[in-house]
Amino acid sequence: MSELFDAVDALVTSRSPLPPPTERRRLRQAHALTLDEVAAALGVRRATVGGWESGRTEPRPPEREAYARLLKQLAQLYPAPEHAGAPQQDAAVPETPTGPAPAVQARPAAGAPEGAAAPGSEEPSSAPPASSVPPAADTPPASSVPPAAGAPGAVSPPARAARSSQVSRRPGGKKAAPAATPAPGGAYAHGPLLVLDADTDRQVTGYGIGGLILDVPAKSLPALVEWTLTEARLGAERLHGSGKDADPLLILTRAACERYGLPPALSEAERLAGRLPEGHRVIKQLQRADWQLTRRGFGPWARIYRPARGGRRSCVQLCIPSWHALDDRAWGHAAQLRPAELARVLGVYATRVMTPVGSTAVTGLELMTALNPPTRASQPDQDGRRHSEHRPGSLGAEPIDPAPCEAPDGHPVLSHLPRFHVRGPEERLFEEAYDWARDLTDAECMRRHLVGLDVNLAFGAAANGAVVGLASPPVHTTNPAFDPAVPGSWLVDLSHVDLSRVKVGKQWHRLEGHLLPSPFTPTGERPAGPAWYATPTVAYAVELGYDVAPVEAWVRTESGRFLDGWYKRLRDAYVATMADLGVAEKLAPAEFLEAMDGYKQRDAELAVVVDAVKMTVKGGIGKLQEKARGGGWKPGQAWPALARPTWRPDIRATVISRARINMHRKMLHLAAATGRYPVAVLSDCAVYAADGPSPLDVLPYGPDGKTVPGSFRLGVSPGMVKHEGTQSVLWGADVLERLGEDGHVANLARYIKTGEVTAKDTGE
């Protein structure tokens, strides 16, 4: 009898009930399972599972029973909505004034499907034209307002209900967004961005922040743009009341590129041009649908838009990692992450910094404007109309020419100079970061270790509190009285400042000045005569106890702390992400060093965010003086960057001057208190000889946890220092011998982190 029962059971098993193909796919994605994972569990090929989900084939025993068991368990976890085709409301997606949320299903995901992106590099983008009058605070952004009936891209409510995407967000996924990451809501219920991937059946899935998954119904790129603006509920709220909301960002994997007719990689000619050719069929599709591209064309960071109407923007930005949109110098291995992982990385960055608009450098610059917009809406006039007006405290809406001493070579304000004229320090402001080194003393050679100290977000800390010129042009004056409160550039002789006798605090100290770099030059060499300096550099000479007598100056009459909000935003992003990695503020020195040990291995994705934030700070400051690029430019001609109000070499000079002075002040205080002097300084890293391998062998912390006031302090906050690396003194002596020639001293700070000296450096 048992054999008969077994036969009956086998017969039932051979016809194990299965849900419809579309439901099979929904259940798999709801649990964040890839086709490969299901295929591996069932012992079949990936294409086989894809066939079951498309309805082309049906599973057979013995796989059918296991597959049915899997789907049954998933259906218990993620039941189908009661009314599959009608719009429904989810508690996680609140209703907003712009209309109900799309149809919702419990389809969360924390894993990632098939389709990885290739490594990438940076590619800046430019913003599309927009209305000069900022929208009122209660004006919905363009991406949350469907087009009017009859307008291009208009979708009727029944059609929208039928096409609405299926959504899920699973709490407690494998790697959810950090706790401090703001949850999306309101008009942008699905967050700032989606990473799009396509499967073998050409079905497109969007991965967002917090484990969000969206089914993307669009079959072409123009349709994708329309869907993004009318149904996807993507974007981010403005960072300032007079600014504009962030445009939705779509990141396309290789598979998604192929799905929408784009090449998965650029050809060599396209890579050099930085864009697709104008005649590409996808560009023609966009043109036929009345969509436009910015002057940069369709490149790794592409903006697709229609001209603003009534203050409302209609713009979607694309990021294509396989076209090298994500530079590995800033984003590390992000371009190689799976879609859900990449969505997490970019999502954390977008919510803590801003939605990326290009490289980290471009984003850093755009963040300045987003936090401090140049214009605002005026009060209504007699006709009840508002117009655009200058917003006090900003850089204004128009570019300003620099003073001649502040302009880089080739700038139009220098067109009167002879073609091959070389400007010296008495003609050009040269505020740059340190690159200084010296030979070891006999006493230092007797020590065992060289310890590197690295300042956290050095340029960000220098930007905090910096008083810079705003919207007024520079004013020239001769024989001015120096005023440390006035931003500008000063021609003054600082060669008389003697570092062997300086004022530290309120007391004079005698030091071994030859063991310190000069605070006035990036090379650390003592100036030989008059030179141009930014205000913070001249103010430091006064702080050291010396008189100054400028010969002339270019000063700004309108000034303010333009970068304070920018610094705070980036500081908070950095500190919050480091805390997620286990490195909190206000740790004791030893606890901090322990927490920093291997912190990037605790969460490789958040480690990418930390590096991206650091590069946003450094790159944003660098973009303030973006130089001419491209083979067609000639000296004396304007280049595109000069048209930006944020092209301000004077602000860059002020920040770099403050960073270098901050570094010198810390080294000076340490030398006065302990007699310890740096052997090399490179930008924000200083190297010291020590008896032990730890920063605690350099910095004299007392039992109370305090160290020398005004000197280096260990900690995660910007301006504090971390351990950069330790090598032996024998290693340092070998590097100095190998790389030193013609009086040149190798900068050990360049190699202290890993100890590796490349063949390029040695000339081998």
C-alpha positions in Angstrom: 0.0 0.0 0.0 2.9 2.4 0.8 4.1 2.1 -2.8 0.7 3.2 -4.0 0.8 6.2 -1.7 4.3 7.1 -2.9 3.0 6.9 -6.5 0.1 9.2 -5.6 2.4 11.6 -3.9 4.7 11.7 -6.9 1.7 12.3 -9.2 0.6 15.3 -7.0 4.1 16.6 -6.8 4.5 16.5 -10.6 1.6 19.0 -10.8 2.6 21.2 -7.8 0.6 24.4 -8.2 2.5 27.4 -9.2 1.6 31.1 -9.4 1.5 32.9 -12.7 4.9 33.8 -14.3 4.6 37.5 -13.4 3.9 36.6 -9.8 6.9 34.3 -9.7 9.1 37.2 -10.7 7.5 39.5 -8.2 8.1 37.1 -5.3 11.7 36.5 -6.3 12.5 40.2 -6.4 10.5 40.9 -3.2 13.1 38.8 -1.4 16.0 40.4 -3.2 16.9 37.1 -4.9 18.7 37.1 -8.2 18.1 34.6 -11.0 21.6 33.2 -10.4 20.8 32.6 -6.7 17.5 30.7 -7.4 19.1 28.7 -10.2 22.0 27.7 -7.9 19.6 26.6 -5.2 17.5 24.5 -7.6 20.5 23.1 -9.5 19.4 24.5 -12.9 20.7 27.2 -15.3 20.0 30.9 -14.9 18.2 30.9 -18.3 15.9 28.1 -17.0 14.6 30.2 -14.1 14.2 33.1 -16.5 12.1 31.0 -18.8 9.8 30.0 -15.9 9.3 33.6 -15.0 8.5 34.7 -18.6 6.1 31.8 -19.1 8.1 30.3 -22.0 8.7 27.0 -20.1 7.4 25.3 -17.0 9.4 23.5 -14.4 9.4 19.7 -14.2 10.0 17.3 -11.3 12.1 17.2 -9.2 12.8 20.9 -9.5 9.1 21.8 -9.7 8.3 20.7 -6.1 11.3 22.7 -4.8 10.4 25.7 -6.9 6.8 25.6 -5.7 7.9 25.3 -2.1 10.1 28.4 -2.5 7.3 30.4 -4.1 4.8 29.3 -1.4 7.1 30.5 1.4 7.8 33.8 -0.4 4.1 34.3 -0.9 3.5 34.0 2.8 6.2 36.7 3.4 5.1 39.0 0.6 1.3 38.5 -0.1 0.0 40.1 -3.3 -2.1 43.2 -3.0 -5.9 42.8 -2.9 -6.4 44.8 -6.1 -3.4 44.3 -8.3 -4.3 46.9 -10.9 -5.5 49.8 -8.8 -3.4 52.4 -7.1 -2.9 51.6 -3.5 -1.4 53.5 -0.6 1.4 52.2 1.6 2.3 53.6 5.0 5.9 54.0 3.8 4.7 56.2 0.9 2.4 58.9 2.2 -0.1 60.7 0.1 1.0 64.2 -1.0 -0.7 67.1 -2.6 0.6 66.0 -6.0 -1.5 62.9 -6.0 -1.6 59.3 -4.6 1.4 57.0 -4.6 1.8 54.4 -7.4 0.4 50.9 -6.8 2.4 49.3 -4.0 3.4 45.8 -3.3 5.6 44.5 -0.5 8.6 43.9 -2.6 11.6 45.0 -0.6 15.2 44.2 -1.6 18.6 44.4 -0.1 20.4 42.2 -2.5 21.2 42.8 -6.1 20.2 41.2 -9.4 22.5 40.4 -12.3 24.3 43.0 -14.2 27.4 44.8 -12.8 28.9 48.0 -14.0 32.5 48.6 -15.1 35.1 50.8 -13.4 34.7 54.6 -14.1 36.1 58.0 -13.8 34.8 61.5 -13.4 33.0 63.6 -16.0 31.6 67.0 -15.0 28.2 68.1 -16.2 26.5 71.4 -16.7 23.0 72.4 -15.6 20.3 73.1 -18.1 18.7 76.6 -18.4 16.1 77.3 -15.8 13.8 80.2 -14.9 15.6 83.2 -13.5 12.9 83.6 -10.8 13.1 81.0 -8.1 9.8 79.2 -7.5 7.8 80.2 -4.4 8.2 78.0 -1.4 4.8 76.3 -2.0 5.4 75.8 -5.7 5.7 72.1 -6.5 8.9 71.1 -8.4 8.5 70.1 -12.1 9.3 66.5 -11.4 6.4 66.1 -9.1 3.8 67.8 -11.3 2.4 65.8 -14.3 2.0 67.7 -17.5 -1.3 69.3 -18.3 -3.7 67.4 -20.4 -2.7 67.5 -24.0 0.8 68.6 -23.2 3.8 66.4 -24.4 4.2 63.5 -22.0 0.7 63.9 -20.5 -0.7 60.7 -19.0 -4.4 60.2 -18.1 -5.2 58.9 -14.6 -6.4 55.5 -15.9 -3.3 55.1 -18.0 -1.2 56.1 -15.0 -2.9 53.6 -12.8 -2.3 50.9 -15.4 1.3 51.7 -15.9 2.2 52.6 -12.3 5.3 50.8 -11.0 5.2 48.2 -8.3 7.0 49.2 -5.3 8.6 47.6 -2.2 10.8 48.7 0.6 12.1 46.0 3.0 13.2 47.1 6.5 16.1 45.1 7.9 17.7 44.2 4.6 21.3 42.9 4.4 22.7 46.5 4.3 20.1 49.1 5.0 20.9 52.8 4.9 22.6 54.1 8.0 20.3 55.2 10.8 21.1 58.8 10.4 20.1 58.8 6.7 16.9 60.8 6.3 14.0 58.8 4.9 12.4 60.1 1.6 8.9 61.3 1.7 6.4 63.9 0.4 6.7 64.7 -3.3 9.8 62.6 -3.6 8.6 59.5 -1.8 11.0 57.2 -3.6 14.2 59.2 -2.9 16.7 61.1 -5.0 17.8 58.3 -7.4 17.5 54.9 -8.9 20.0 52.4 -10.2 18.4 50.8 -13.3 19.3 47.2 -14.3 17.7 44.9 -16.9 17.4 41.1 -16.9 17.5 38.7 -19.8 13.9 39.3 -20.6 14.7 43.1 -21.0 12.6 43.9 -17.9 14.0 46.9 -16.1 14.2 47.2 -12.3 15.1 50.3 -10.4 16.9 50.1 -7.1 16.7 53.0 -4.7 17.6 53.9 -1.1 16.4 52.0 1.9 16.0 48.7 -0.1 13.5 50.2 -2.5 12.6 48.4 -5.7 10.6 49.8 -8.6 9.5 48.0 -11.8 10.3 50.3 -14.6 7.8 50.0 -17.5 9.5 52.4 -19.9 10.6 50.8 -23.2 12.6 53.6 -24.6 14.8 56.4 -23.3 12.2 59.2 -24.0 9.6 57.1 -22.3 12.0 56.6 -19.3 12.4 60.3 -18.9 8.6 60.9 -19.0 8.1 58.1 -16.5 10.7 59.5 -14.2 9.1 62.9 -14.1 5.5 61.9 -14.0 5.3 58.6 -12.0 8.6 57.7 -10.4 8.4 60.3 -7.6 12.1 60.8 -7.6 14.1 63.9 -6.5 15.2 65.8 -3.4 14.0 68.9 -1.6 16.0 72.1 -2.1 18.7 72.8 0.4 17.8 76.5 0.7 14.4 78.2 0.4 15.6 80.3 -2.5 17.2 77.4 -4.3 15.7 74.6 -6.5 14.9 71.0 -5.9 17.4 68.4 -7.0 16.6 66.7 -10.3 16.0 63.0 -10.3 19.1 60.9 -11.0 19.1 57.6 -12.9 22.2 55.4 -12.9 22.3 52.9 -15.8 24.1 49.6 -15.6 25.6 48.0 -18.7 22.4 45.9 -19.1 20.2 49.0 -18.8 22.3 50.8 -21.4 21.8 48.0 -23.8 18.1 47.9 -23.0 17.7 51.6 -23.9 19.8 51.5 -27.1 23.0 52.9 -25.5 26.4 51.4 -25.9 27.6 49.7 -22.7 31.0 51.4 -23.2 32.1 54.3 -25.3 34.4 53.9 -28.3 37.8 55.4 -28.1 36.7 58.4 -30.2 33.6 58.8 -28.1 35.7 58.6 -24.9 38.0 61.3 -26.1 35.1 63.5 -27.2 33.3 62.8 -23.8 30.0 62.1 -25.5 28.0 60.2 -28.1 28.0 61.7 -31.6 25.1 64.0 -32.4 23.6 61.6 -34.9 23.2 58.7 -32.5 19.8 57.2 -32.8 19.0 57.6 -29.1 19.7 61.3 -29.3 17.4 61.5 -32.3 14.7 59.8 -30.3 15.0 62.4 -27.6 14.9 65.2 -30.1 11.7 63.8 -31.7 10.1 63.8 -28.2 11.1 67.5 -27.7 13.8 66.7 -25.1 17.1 68.6 -25.1 20.6 68.0 -23.9 23.0 70.5 -22.3 26.1 71.7 -24.2 28.1 68.8 -22.9 25.9 66.5 -24.9 25.2 62.8 -24.1 28.2 61.8 -22.0 28.8 59.9 -18.8 26.8 62.5 -16.9 24.0 63.6 -19.2 21.2 66.1 -18.5 17.9 65.6 -20.4 15.5 68.5 -20.1 12.8 70.7 -21.5 12.9 74.5 -21.0 11.4 75.6 -17.7 7.8 76.7 -17.7 6.4 78.8 -15.0 9.4 78.2 -12.7 9.0 74.5 -13.0 11.9 72.3 -14.1 11.6 69.3 -16.3 15.0 67.6 -16.1 16.4 64.2 -15.5 20.1 63.4 -15.1 21.8 60.2 -16.1 24.9 58.7 -14.7 26.5 55.8 -16.7 29.3 54.1 -14.6 30.5 52.0 -17.5 31.3 55.2 -19.4 33.6 56.2 -16.5 31.2 58.5 -14.8 32.4 57.4 -11.3 36.1 58.2 -11.1 37.8 55.5 -9.0 40.0 58.2 -7.4 36.9 59.5 -5.6 34.5 56.5 -5.8 36.9 53.6 -5.4 35.2 50.4 -6.6 31.7 51.9 -6.6 31.3 51.3 -10.4 31.8 47.6 -9.9 29.1 47.2 -7.2 25.9 45.4 -7.9 22.9 47.7 -8.4 21.4 47.5 -4.9 24.8 48.2 -3.4 25.5 51.1 -5.7 22.1 52.5 -4.9 23.0 52.4 -1.2 26.4 54.1 -1.7 25.0 56.9 -3.9 21.9 57.2 -1.8 23.8 57.8 1.4 25.9 60.4 -0.4 22.8 62.0 -1.9 21.0 62.3 1.3 24.0 63.5 3.4 25.7 65.7 0.8 23.4 66.2 -2.3 22.3 64.3 -5.3 25.5 63.9 -7.4 25.5 66.2 -10.5 28.8 65.1 -12.0 32.2 64.3 -10.5 32.7 64.9 -6.8 34.5 68.1 -7.7 31.5 69.4 -9.8 29.2 68.3 -7.0 31.3 70.1 -4.4 31.0 73.3 -6.4 27.3 72.9 -7.1 26.7 72.4 -3.3 28.0 75.9 -2.7 25.3 77.4 -4.9 22.6 75.0 -3.6 23.3 76.1 0.0 23.8 79.8 -0.9 21.8 80.6 -4.0 22.7 83.8 -5.9 19.1 85.2 -6.3 15.8 85.2 -4.5 12.2 86.0 -5.4 11.4 89.6 -4.7 8.3 90.9 -3.0 5.3 91.2 -5.3 5.2 94.4 -7.3 2.1 96.5 -8.0 0.9 93.8 -10.5 1.4 91.0 -8.1 4.4 89.7 -10.0 7.7 88.6 -8.5 11.1 89.0 -10.1 14.6 87.7 -9.5 16.8 89.9 -7.2 20.3 89.5 -5.7 20.3 87.6 -2.5 22.6 89.2 0.1 25.5 86.9 1.3 25.8 85.1 -2.0 28.3 85.5 -4.8 25.6 86.9 -7.1 24.4 85.7 -10.5 27.1 87.3 -12.6 30.8 86.3 -12.9 33.5 88.7 -11.6 36.9 89.2 -13.1 39.8 88.5 -10.7 42.5 91.0 -9.8 45.5 90.6 -12.2 47.6 89.1 -9.4 44.9 86.5 -8.7 44.4 85.4 -12.4 46.1 82.3 -13.6 48.3 82.5 -16.7 46.4 82.9 -19.9 43.4 84.7 -18.3 41.9 87.6 -20.4 42.8 90.2 -17.8 46.5 89.4 -18.5 46.2 89.8 -22.3 48.4 92.9 -22.1 51.4 90.8 -21.0 54.0 89.6 -23.5 53.3 86.1 -24.8 56.0 84.2 -23.0 56.2 86.4 -20.0 56.8 84.5 -16.7 55.3 86.0 -13.7 57.1 85.9 -10.4 55.8 86.1 -6.8 55.8 89.9 -7.1 53.3 89.6 -9.9 51.2 86.6 -9.1 49.4 85.3 -6.0 50.7 81.8 -5.3 48.8 80.3 -2.4 49.2 76.6 -2.6 49.4 73.6 -0.2 52.7 72.5 1.3 55.3 70.4 -0.5 58.3 70.7 1.8 61.0 68.3 3.1 64.4 68.4 4.8 67.2 66.0 5.7 67.1 64.2 9.0 69.2 65.6 11.8 71.7 63.4 13.7 69.4 63.2 16.6 66.4 62.1 14.4 68.6 59.5 12.8 69.0 57.9 16.2 65.2 57.5 16.6 63.5 54.3 15.3 60.4 55.5 13.6 58.9 58.0 11.2 55.2 58.7 12.0 52.8 60.5 9.7 49.9 62.6 11.0 47.1 63.5 8.6 44.6 66.3 9.1 41.0 65.4 8.6 39.2 67.4 5.9 42.0 70.1 6.1 40.5 72.3 3.4 37.0 71.9 4.8 38.2 73.0 8.2 40.0 75.9 6.6 36.8 77.0 4.8 34.9 77.1 8.1 34.9 80.7 9.2 36.8 82.0 6.2 35.8 85.6 5.4 35.8 85.9 1.6 34.8 88.5 -1.0 31.2 88.2 -2.2 29.6 89.8 -5.2 31.7 93.0 -5.4 34.7 93.3 -7.7 38.2 93.8 -6.3 39.3 97.3 -5.5 43.0 98.4 -6.0 44.8 100.5 -3.5 48.4 101.6 -2.9 50.3 101.7 0.4 47.3 100.4 2.4 47.2 99.8 6.1 46.8 96.0 6.5 43.4 95.0 8.0 43.1 91.2 8.8 39.3 91.5 8.6 39.4 92.5 4.9 39.7 89.7 2.3 42.0 90.4 -0.5 45.5 90.1 -2.0 48.4 92.1 -0.6 51.8 92.8 -2.1 54.1 92.8 1.0 57.7 91.8 1.9 57.7 89.1 4.6 61.3 88.1 4.2 62.1 89.7 7.6 60.0 87.2 9.6 62.5 85.0 11.5 61.1 81.7 12.6 63.9 81.3 15.2 62.2 84.0 17.2 58.5 84.1 17.1 55.5 84.9 19.3 53.5 81.7 20.2 50.4 82.8 21.9 51.4 85.9 23.9 55.0 84.8 24.6 58.1 85.0 22.5 60.0 81.7 21.8 63.4 80.9 20.4 63.2 77.9 18.1 65.3 76.1 15.6 63.7 77.9 12.8 65.6 76.1 10.1 63.8 72.9 11.0 60.4 74.4 10.2 59.1 75.3 6.8 58.3 78.9 6.1 54.6 79.6 6.5 54.6 82.0 3.5 55.5 79.7 0.6 54.2 76.2 -0.5 57.9 75.1 -0.9 58.6 76.1 2.7 61.5 78.3 1.5 61.9 81.8 3.1 60.6 84.5 0.7 63.3 86.7 -0.8 61.4 89.9 -1.2 57.9 91.3 -1.9 55.3 88.9 -3.0 51.5 88.6 -3.2 49.7 86.9 -0.3 46.1 86.3 0.7 44.8 88.0 3.8 45.3 85.0 6.2 49.0 84.6 5.3 49.7 88.3 6.0 47.7 88.1 9.2 49.8 85.1 10.4 53.0 87.2 10.0 51.4 89.7 12.4 50.4 86.9 14.7 54.0 85.8 14.9 54.9 89.2 16.2 56.2 91.1 13.1 55.1 94.3 11.4 53.9 94.4 7.8 53.8 97.2 5.3 51.9 96.3 2.1 52.9 98.2 -1.0 49.6 97.7 -2.7 46.5 95.5 -2.5 43.3 94.3 -4.2 40.6 94.1 -1.6 36.9 93.2 -1.5 34.6 95.7 0.1 31.7 93.2 0.4 32.6 90.1 2.3 31.1 87.3 4.4 31.5 83.7 5.5 30.1 82.2 2.3 31.4 78.7 2.9 30.2 78.1 6.4 27.1 76.2 5.4 29.0 74.3 2.8 31.6 73.2 5.4 28.9 72.2 7.9 27.0 70.1 5.4 30.2 68.2 4.4 31.4 68.0 8.0 28.2 66.4 9.2 28.2 64.0 6.3 31.8 62.9 7.1 31.3 62.6 10.8 28.0 60.7 10.5 29.4 58.2 8.1 32.6 57.7 10.1 30.3 57.1 13.1 28.5 54.4 11.1 31.9 52.8 10.6 32.5 52.7 14.3 34.6 55.9 14.7 32.7 58.3 16.9 33.6 61.8 18.0 35.0 62.6 21.4 36.9 59.3 21.8 40.0 59.2 24.0 43.2 59.2 21.9 43.9 55.5 22.3 40.3 54.6 21.7 40.3 56.7 18.6 43.4 55.0 17.2 41.9 51.6 17.9 38.6 52.5 16.3 40.4 53.7 13.2 42.3 50.4 12.8 40.6 48.7 9.9 37.6 50.9 9.9 37.1 50.7 6.1 36.8 46.9 6.3 33.7 47.2 8.6 31.5 48.3 5.7 33.2 48.7 2.3 30.3 50.6 0.8 30.2 53.3 3.5 34.0 53.5 3.2 33.4 54.6 -0.4 31.1 57.3 0.8 33.7 58.6 3.2 36.3 58.9 0.4 33.7 60.6 -1.8 33.0 63.2 0.8 36.7 63.9 1.2 37.1 64.3 -2.5 34.0 66.6 -2.6 35.7 69.0 -0.2 39.1 69.0 -2.0 37.6 69.0 -5.5 35.0 71.7 -4.7 37.8 74.1 -3.6 39.9 73.2 -6.6 37.0 74.0 -9.0 37.0 77.6 -7.7 39.9 78.0 -10.1 39.2 75.6 -12.9 41.7 76.0 -15.6 41.2 76.0 -19.4 40.9 72.5 -20.9 40.9 71.3 -24.5 43.3 71.7 -27.4 41.4 74.6 -29.0 42.0 77.1 -26.2 44.6 79.9 -26.7 46.1 82.2 -24.0 44.0 85.4 -23.6 40.8 83.7 -24.6 38.0 83.1 -22.1 37.1 79.5 -21.3 33.7 78.2 -20.2 34.4 78.1 -16.5 34.9 81.8 -16.4 31.2 82.3 -17.0 30.4 80.9 -13.6 29.9 83.2 -10.6 31.7 80.4 -8.6 34.9 80.8 -10.6 36.7 82.6 -7.8 40.4 82.1 -7.5 40.5 84.6 -4.7 38.3 82.4 -2.5 40.4 79.3 -3.3 43.5 81.2 -2.4 42.0 82.2 1.0 41.0 78.7 1.8 44.4 77.2 0.9 46.2 80.0 2.7 44.2 79.2 5.9 44.9 75.5 5.5 48.6 76.0 5.2 48.7 78.5 8.0 46.6 76.2 10.2 49.2 73.4 9.6 52.1 75.7 10.4 50.5 77.0 13.6 50.0 73.4 14.8 53.6 72.5 14.0 54.9 75.7 15.7 53.0 75.1 18.9 54.2 71.5 19.1 57.8 72.6 18.5 57.6 75.3 21.1 56.2 72.9 23.7 58.2 69.7 22.9 61.2 70.6 20.7 59.8 68.2 18.0 60.0 69.4 14.4 58.5 67.9 11.2 60.9 66.3 8.7 58.4 66.5 5.8 55.0 68.1 5.1 52.8 67.4 2.1 49.5 69.3 2.0 47.7 68.0 5.1 50.2 65.3 6.2 53.2 66.0 8.5 55.9 63.4 9.3 57.9 63.3 12.6 60.7 61.2 13.9 59.8 59.3 17.1 60.9 56.6 19.4 57.7 54.6 18.9 55.4 53.8 16.0 52.3 55.5 17.3 51.0 59.1 17.0 51.0 59.0 20.8 54.8 58.8 20.6 54.7 62.2 18.8 51.9 64.0 20.6 52.3 64.5 24.4 48.9 63.6 25.8 48.6 63.9 29.5 46.6 61.7 32.0 43.7 64.2 31.5 43.5 63.4 27.8 44.7 66.8 26.8 47.7 67.7 24.6 49.6 70.9 23.7 47.0 73.7 23.2 46.9 74.9 19.5 48.8 71.8 18.3 47.7 68.5 16.7 44.9 66.6 18.4 43.8 63.1 17.6 40.2 62.7 16.6 37.7 62.3 13.8 36.5 65.9 13.6 37.7 68.1 10.7 41.0 69.8 11.7 42.0 67.0 14.0 44.5 64.4 12.9 44.6 60.7 12.4 47.5 58.2 11.9 48.6 58.3 8.3 51.3 55.6 8.5 54.6 54.6 10.2 57.8 53.5 8.6 61.3 53.0 10.0 64.0 55.7 10.1 66.2 53.3 8.1 63.5 53.2 5.4 63.4 57.0 5.4 67.2 57.3 5.1 67.1 54.8 2.1 64.4 56.8 0.4 66.2 60.1 0.9 69.4 58.5 -0.6 67.6 56.9 -3.5 65.5 60.0 -4.5 67.8 62.8 -3.5 69.7 64.6 -6.2 71.1 68.0 -7.0 70.1 69.3 -3.5 66.6 68.0 -3.9 65.2 66.3 -0.7 62.5 63.6 -1.3 59.3 64.3 0.5 58.8 61.3 2.9 55.2 62.4 3.5 54.4 61.2 0.0 55.3 57.6 0.8 54.7 57.3 4.6 51.3 55.6 4.3 52.4 52.4 2.6 56.1 52.8 2.3 56.0 52.0 -1.4 58.1 54.1 -3.7 57.2 53.6 -7.3 59.5 53.2 -10.3 58.1 56.5 -11.5 59.5 58.2 -8.4 62.9 56.5 -8.6 63.2 57.1 -12.3 63.9 53.4 -12.9 
